[in-house]
């Protein structure tokens, strides 16, 4: 059985470990050039929003 302070440390470390994993994954994707330009993403999102707006009119 864990003491409350040990449990608090364990609870705080889990999100940190998950964040480190996501950073490592993103770094690997960048190294493999598996990324998309942010401007392109926003352009596509704006197009989708426009289509949705048009279909509701």
VENFEN-V584958 format. One line per field, one symbol per residue. phi: phi as a letter, one per 30 degrees, with the letter a starting at -180 (. if undefined). psi: psi as a letter, one per 40 degrees, with the letter a starting at -180 (. if undefined). burial: 1 if it has 24 or more other C-alpha atoms within 12 Angstrom, else 0. A space follows every 50 residues. Layout:
phi = ???
psi = ???
burial = ???
//
This chain:
phi = .ddedddddddddddddddddddddddddddchcbbdedddddddddddd ddddddd
psi = hiiddddddddddddddddddddddddddddeffihhddddddddddddd ddddde.
burial = 00000000000000000000000000000000000000000000000000 0000000
//
